[in-house]
């Protein structure tokens, strides 16, 4: 059946312990209903979206006489709270307008949805609202960088907030009467998503829709009608490998001869939620175990709060992550402007350069080596940034030298370029770049090595446009240890390069 131009998913597999007569082989899945209070007998519950931790779900339902969005929280495993209507959206969207296709960002701070309400650019647009404390702000249109004069809807935001996937009306209809669409992606530029482009073949073949990008930012589940399918829209999965999308694989365990669409998967990637037609011909929300072959790549979660190092107040900041080996930018997100929280998901087994920066503050940087961490582990990294003023000092953690060498390693460029950017953003600032050693070796040796290393950093900054009058190089050898030289770990800390503000106006 259809509502507002969108067909409801249907096709019964197995509900709880009861098998559908149409399901005969063991490759197909067993759906388990979420039950009350999420599902109701009298109404339909449809199009779920879930937070990264799997504890917050938003869905649409026609309880109350028209379609509205509701939010529920997982109190304990498989037990959900009484759904509450998101009234700021209900009040914004007129009763006769279409409302559906919610997408909750993985960190739970932004909610996208689809509507043709007043203020739309085209016939049906993508809208969003941000969370402010415990409430949601008045919705805003996603803008012309995303929305066209026609139909744009059912968005999915990547976990790093960099890409917004959605469907845009194409030509023709599926065998079940659905409109044919193409899947588009828009990239975040500043505060907006811009430059929407259709995904290439083999994703788009002529009749695709309902994208869901997984928490690894590279696994896409979407609906498509294509050769070899079971009928109508079927669910497929593709991954980005070496910059290209792999051949989509059908989700054989759950596809039916009807339209299969609109799923969501939490960060752990172990369970899939979807809506399906129940025995009373209403749509309910179910969960099903996601087979290993369809799970997103293994992830490690890094999260924390960013504050002013002096006042402890929340400050706005940008978190950027680069792969140290490939130099690829993996993520760039901002922390929440009220709570100061940030959250990023990274591939296990990799080594990353991470930096956290804020205007008029020092930056924080370090190397994240995820080779020893376990799948789905969460690492807490709260960060304090110092205000930039005279005598402010901080360590440049990601500048590397070889043993007994003053040659800056290639992987130091991320850090060095951050220093260049900081100097350019504060053109009156005069600084000292100092290098330090541990206590091994003679005083003369350590003084020479540290001075050469400080001068190597200064040379790089000058070569990238920073005036030499603004820079002083100083090697302190082992004379200013940050910690006692009583272990290998502490000696590694003492082998460092520091940035000190000598003067700033």
C-alpha positions in Angstrom: 0.0 0.0 0.0 1.0 3.6 -0.5 1.0 6.7 1.6 2.2 10.2 0.5 3.9 8.7 -2.5 5.8 6.1 -0.4 5.0 2.4 -0.4 5.0 0.5 2.9 7.3 -2.4 3.2 5.5 -5.7 3.3 6.2 -9.4 3.0 6.0 -11.7 6.1 9.0 -13.8 6.9 8.9 -15.2 10.5 7.4 -13.3 13.4 8.7 -14.4 16.8 8.4 -18.2 16.7 5.6 -18.3 14.1 6.7 -19.2 10.6 4.9 -17.7 7.6 3.7 -20.2 5.0 5.5 -18.3 2.3 8.9 -18.9 3.9 10.4 -22.3 3.5 14.2 -22.3 3.5 16.6 -21.8 6.3 18.5 -19.0 4.5 15.6 -16.6 5.3 15.5 -14.8 8.6 13.5 -14.9 11.7 12.0 -11.5 12.6 11.3 -10.7 16.2 8.7 -8.1 17.0 9.6 -5.2 19.3 6.2 -5.6 20.8 4.4 -3.1 23.0 4.7 -0.3 23.6 6.5 0.4 20.3 4.1 -1.6 18.2 0.3 -1.3 18.4 -2.6 -3.5 17.1 -4.6 -0.6 15.7 -2.0 1.4 13.9 1.2 1.1 11.8 4.7 1.7 13.0 7.1 2.3 10.2 10.6 3.5 9.0 12.8 3.1 12.1 16.1 4.9 12.6 18.5 4.3 15.5 21.4 5.9 17.3 24.9 4.5 17.2 24.6 2.9 20.7 21.3 1.2 19.7 19.5 2.8 22.7 17.4 5.5 20.9 14.9 4.8 18.1 12.7 7.2 16.2 10.0 5.9 13.9 6.8 7.1 12.2 3.3 6.0 13.2 -0.3 6.9 12.3 -1.5 6.6 15.9 -3.5 9.7 16.7 -5.0 9.9 13.2 -2.1 11.1 11.1 1.5 10.3 10.6 3.8 11.6 13.2 7.4 10.9 14.5 7.9 9.2 17.8 11.0 8.5 20.0 11.6 5.6 22.3 14.6 4.4 24.4 15.8 0.9 25.1 15.5 0.6 28.9 17.2 -2.8 28.9 17.9 -5.4 26.2 14.8 -5.6 24.0 12.6 -3.6 26.3 11.6 -0.1 25.0 10.1 2.9 26.7 6.6 4.3 25.9 7.1 6.2 22.6 6.7 10.0 22.9 5.6 12.2 20.0 8.2 14.7 18.7 5.7 17.6 18.9 8.0 20.3 17.5 7.8 18.4 14.1 4.1 17.6 14.4 3.4 21.3 15.1 5.5 22.4 12.2 4.1 20.0 9.6 0.5 20.7 8.7 -2.0 17.7 9.0 -2.4 17.4 5.3 1.3 17.4 4.5 3.5 14.3 4.1 5.8 13.4 7.0 8.1 10.4 7.0 11.6 9.0 6.4 13.3 10.0 9.6 17.1 9.6 10.0 18.8 10.1 13.4 22.4 11.0 13.3 24.7 8.4 14.9 25.5 10.7 17.8 21.8 11.4 18.3 22.1 15.2 17.9 20.4 15.8 14.5 17.2 14.4 13.1 16.5 14.5 9.4 13.1 13.8 7.9 11.1 14.1 4.7 8.2 16.5 4.1 6.4 18.7 1.6 5.5 21.2 4.4 5.4 24.9 3.9 8.8 26.3 3.0 9.9 23.4 0.9 12.1 24.1 -2.1 10.4 21.5 -4.3 7.5 19.1 -4.0 9.0 17.0 -1.2 12.2 18.1 0.6 14.6 17.0 3.3 14.4 18.8 6.6 16.3 18.6 9.8 16.1 19.6 13.5 18.9 19.7 16.1 18.7 18.6 19.6 19.1 21.3 22.3 19.3 19.8 25.7 16.3 17.4 26.0 14.3 19.1 23.3 14.4 19.5 19.5 14.7 22.9 17.7 12.2 24.2 15.1 12.9 22.3 11.8 14.9 23.9 9.0 15.1 23.1 5.3 18.3 21.3 4.2 18.6 23.9 1.4 19.1 23.9 -2.3 22.4 22.1 -2.0 20.4 19.0 -1.3 16.8 19.7 -2.4 15.7 20.1 -6.0 12.5 21.2 -7.5 11.1 17.7 -7.4 11.1 14.8 -4.9 14.0 14.5 -2.5 13.7 12.3 0.6 14.5 9.5 3.0 18.0 10.7 4.0 20.8 8.9 5.7 23.7 10.7 7.4 27.1 9.2 7.6 28.6 8.6 11.1 31.3 11.3 10.5 28.5 13.8 9.4 30.4 14.4 6.2 28.0 12.9 3.7 24.2 12.9 3.4 22.7 10.2 1.2 19.2 10.4 0.0 16.8 9.4 -2.9 15.7 11.7 -5.7 12.9 11.0 -8.1 13.9 9.4 -11.4 11.8 7.9 -14.2 9.3 5.0 -14.3 8.0 2.7 -11.6 8.8 -0.6 -10.1 6.7 -3.7 -10.7 4.9 -3.1 -7.5 4.1 0.5 -8.4 6.8 2.4 -6.5 8.3 5.4 -8.1 11.8 4.8 -9.4 14.5 7.0 -7.9 18.2 7.4 -7.9 20.5 7.6 -4.8 22.4 10.8 -4.4 25.0 12.0 -2.0 25.8 15.5 -0.8 29.0 16.6 0.9 29.2 18.9 3.9 30.7 22.3 3.2 30.8 24.5 6.2 27.3 24.4 7.8 25.5 23.0 4.7 25.4 19.9 2.5 26.2 20.8 -1.1 26.9 19.6 -4.5 24.6 16.6 -4.5 25.6 14.0 -7.1 24.1 10.6 -8.0 26.1 7.6 -6.9 27.8 5.8 -9.8 27.1 2.3 -11.2 26.8 -0.3 -9.8 24.7 1.5 -7.1 22.4 3.3 -9.5 21.1 1.2 -12.3 17.7 3.0 -12.8 15.5 2.2 -9.9 17.0 2.6 -6.4 16.1 4.2 -3.1 16.0 4.2 0.7 19.8 4.3 1.4 21.3 3.6 4.8 25.0 4.3 5.3 26.5 2.2 8.1 28.6 3.5 11.0 31.8 2.6 9.2 31.0 5.2 6.6 31.7 2.7 3.8 28.9 0.1 3.9 25.7 1.1 2.2 22.4 -0.9 2.4 19.8 0.3 -0.1 16.7 -0.8 -2.0 16.8 -1.6 -5.7 14.8 -3.3 -8.5 17.3 -5.0 -10.7 17.9 -8.2 -12.6 18.0 -11.2 -10.3 15.8 -9.7 -7.6 12.8 -11.4 -6.0 10.4 -8.6 -7.1 9.7 -5.0 -6.4 12.4 -3.3 -4.3 15.0 -5.7 -2.8 17.7 -4.8 -0.3 21.3 -4.8 -1.4 24.6 -4.0 0.2 27.8 -2.4 -1.3 31.0 -1.2 0.3 33.6 1.4 -0.8 36.8 -0.4 -1.5 39.8 1.6 -3.0 37.5 4.5 -3.7 35.0 2.4 -5.7 31.7 0.8 -4.8 31.7 -3.0 -4.8 29.1 -5.1 -6.7 25.9 -4.9 -4.6 25.0 -8.2 -2.8 21.3 -9.0 -2.2 20.3 -9.4 1.4 19.0 -12.9 0.5 18.1 -13.7 4.1 15.4 -11.0 4.2 14.3 -10.1 0.7 10.8 -11.1 -0.4 8.7 -10.9 -3.6 7.3 -7.6 -2.3 9.0 -4.2 -1.6 11.8 -4.5 0.9 13.2 -1.2 2.2 13.8 1.1 5.1 16.1 -0.6 7.6 18.5 0.7 10.3 21.5 -0.8 12.0 23.3 0.4 15.1 27.0 0.9 15.3 27.7 -2.6 16.6 26.3 -4.0 13.3 24.9 -7.1 14.9 21.2 -6.4 14.5 19.0 -4.9 11.8 15.7 -3.2 12.5 12.9 -2.9 9.9 9.2 -2.4 9.5 7.1 -5.2 8.1 3.4 -6.0 7.6 2.0 -7.9 10.6 -0.8 -10.5 10.7 -3.4 -7.8 11.1 -2.2 -6.0 7.9 -0.6 -3.2 9.9 3.1 -2.3 9.8 5.1 -3.2 12.9 8.8 -2.8 13.7 11.0 -6.0 14.0 14.6 -6.9 14.6 16.7 -9.6 13.1 20.2 -10.8 13.6 22.5 -9.4 10.8 24.6 -12.2 9.3 28.4 -11.7 9.5 28.7 -11.2 5.7 26.6 -8.1 5.8 27.9 -6.5 8.9 29.9 -3.2 8.7 33.6 -3.2 9.1 34.8 -3.5 12.7 34.9 -0.2 14.5 36.4 1.5 17.5 34.5 4.4 19.0 36.4 7.5 20.2 34.3 9.9 22.3 34.8 12.7 24.8 34.1 16.2 25.9 36.1 19.3 24.9 36.5 22.1 27.4 38.5 25.3 28.1 41.6 24.2 30.0 41.3 27.2 32.4 37.6 27.7 33.0 36.4 24.1 32.3 33.6 25.6 30.1 32.4 23.9 27.0 34.0 25.3 23.8 33.2 24.6 20.2 35.8 22.5 18.4 36.6 20.6 15.2 37.8 17.0 15.4 39.8 15.8 12.3 41.1 12.3 11.8 43.6 11.3 9.0 44.9 7.9 8.2 48.7 8.1 8.9 49.6 5.6 6.2 47.3 6.6 3.3 47.1 10.3 4.2 43.3 10.1 3.6 41.0 12.3 5.7 38.8 9.8 7.5 36.5 12.1 9.5 35.9 15.8 10.3 33.2 16.5 12.9 32.3 19.2 15.3 31.5 18.6 19.0 28.0 19.4 20.3 27.7 23.1 21.0 25.8 22.6 24.3 27.3 19.4 25.8 30.7 19.6 24.2 30.5 16.0 23.3 32.0 14.4 20.2 32.0 10.9 18.8 33.8 9.3 15.9 34.0 5.6 14.7 37.2 4.3 13.3 38.3 1.1 11.6 40.1 -1.3 13.9 43.7 -2.2 13.2 44.6 1.2 11.6 46.8 4.0 12.8 45.4 7.5 12.8 46.5 11.1 13.3 43.8 13.0 15.3 43.6 16.7 16.0 41.2 18.8 18.0 41.2 22.5 17.4 39.2 25.6 18.3 39.6 29.3 17.3 41.9 31.3 19.7 43.0 28.1 21.4 45.9 25.7 21.2 45.2 22.4 19.4 45.4 18.9 20.8 46.9 16.1 18.7 48.0 12.5 19.1 48.4 9.2 17.2 45.7 6.6 17.7 47.0 3.1 17.1 43.9 0.9 17.0 45.9 -2.3 16.3 45.6 -3.5 19.9 42.0 -2.5 20.6 39.0 -4.9 20.4 36.1 -4.6 18.0 33.3 -2.2 19.1 35.5 -1.0 22.0 34.8 2.6 23.2 37.7 4.9 24.1 37.1 8.0 26.3 39.2 11.0 25.3 38.2 14.2 27.1 40.3 17.2 25.9 41.3 20.5 27.5 42.5 23.2 25.2 44.5 26.2 26.4 43.6 29.8 25.4 46.3 31.4 23.2 48.1 34.0 25.2 51.6 35.0 26.2 53.5 32.1 27.8 51.0 29.4 26.7 52.8 26.2 26.0 51.7 22.9 24.5 53.3 19.8 23.1 53.3 19.0 19.4 52.6 15.3 19.8 52.6 14.3 16.2 56.1 15.5 15.1 58.4 12.5 14.5 62.1 12.1 14.0 64.2 9.0 13.3 66.6 7.6 16.0 69.6 10.0 16.5 68.2 12.2 13.6 66.9 15.7 13.1 65.2 14.8 9.9 61.5 15.3 10.2 59.5 12.2 9.2 56.9 12.4 6.4 54.1 11.5 8.8 54.8 14.8 10.7 53.2 16.9 7.9 49.7 16.8 9.4 51.1 18.4 12.6 53.4 20.8 10.9 50.6 22.0 8.7 48.4 22.6 11.7 51.1 24.8 13.2 51.3 26.8 9.9 47.5 27.2 10.0 47.6 28.3 13.7 50.3 30.9 12.8 48.4 32.2 9.8 45.2 32.5 11.9 47.1 34.5 14.5 49.4 36.8 12.5 50.7 38.8 15.4 51.9 35.7 17.4 55.6 35.2 18.0 56.6 31.8 19.2 59.4 29.6 20.4 59.7 26.1 19.0 61.6 24.0 21.4 62.9 20.4 21.3 63.6 18.2 24.3 65.4 14.8 24.9 65.4 12.2 27.6 68.4 11.7 30.0 70.3 9.2 27.9 73.5 10.5 26.4 75.8 13.4 27.3 74.6 17.0 27.8 76.5 18.1 24.7 75.0 15.4 22.5 71.4 16.1 23.7 71.8 19.8 23.3 73.0 19.5 19.7 70.3 17.0 18.8 67.5 19.0 20.3 68.7 22.3 18.8 68.9 20.6 15.3 65.4 19.2 15.7 63.9 22.6 16.8 65.6 24.3 13.8 64.3 21.6 11.4 60.7 22.4 12.5 61.3 26.1 12.1 62.8 25.6 8.7 59.6 23.8 7.6 57.4 26.6 8.9 59.5 29.2 7.1 59.3 27.2 3.9 55.5 27.3 4.2 55.3 31.1 4.4 55.8 31.9 8.1 58.1 34.8 8.6 61.4 33.8 10.4 61.0 36.9 12.6 58.1 35.2 14.3 60.0 32.0 15.1 62.7 31.1 17.6 64.3 27.7 17.7 65.6 26.4 21.0 67.1 23.1 22.0 66.9 22.3 25.8 68.4 18.8 25.7 67.4 17.0 28.8 67.2 20.1 31.0 63.4 20.5 31.1 61.9 17.0 31.5 58.1 16.9 31.5 58.1 13.9 33.7 60.8 12.0 35.6 63.1 9.9 33.4 62.4 6.7 35.4 60.8 4.5 32.8 60.8 3.9 29.0 57.3 5.3 28.9 58.3 8.5 30.6 61.5 8.9 28.5 59.3 8.7 25.4 57.1 11.6 26.8 60.2 13.7 27.4 61.4 13.3 23.8 59.1 16.0 22.5 58.7 19.3 20.6 56.9 22.2 22.2 55.2 25.3 21.0 55.3 28.4 23.3 53.7 31.7 22.7 56.2 34.5 23.4 53.9 37.4 22.4 50.4 37.8 20.9 48.3 40.8 20.5 
